[in-house]
Amino acid sequence: MNDETFNLELRKFLKHFGVTAQREIEQAVAQGRASGRLKGSETLKARAVLSIEGLGTLATIDGDIHLE
């Protein structure tokens, strides 16, 4: 295993995940507000699950996203 390659690939994956996740959450909140399901003052419960094929679930991260 090449540690430098692994580190670069891991960082690339995490950057892609972060950008994609933020965009998806922003779009979901905008749609929720447009449809009236969200007022814009809620605190949303969020969960991200990290799993890797062959290794299983490695981490589950729970958090709150405050809209106001």
PEHUVEN-V120177 format. One record per residue. N is the residue number from 1. NEAR is the number of other C-alpha atoms within 8 Angstrom. Layout:
N,NEAR
N,NEAR
This chain:
1,3
2,5
3,6
4,6
5,7
6,9
7,8
8,8
9,8
10,8
11,8
12,8
13,8
14,8
15,8
16,8
17,8
18,8
19,8
20,8
21,8
22,8
23,8
24,8
25,8
26,8
27,8
28,8
29,9
30,8
31,8
32,10
33,11
34,8
35,7
36,7
37,7
38,11
39,7
40,7
41,8
42,9
43,9
44,8
45,8
46,8
47,8
48,7
49,9
50,8
51,9
52,8
53,5
54,4
55,7
56,7
57,9
58,9
59,7
60,9
61,7
62,8
63,7
64,8
65,8
66,8
67,8
68,6
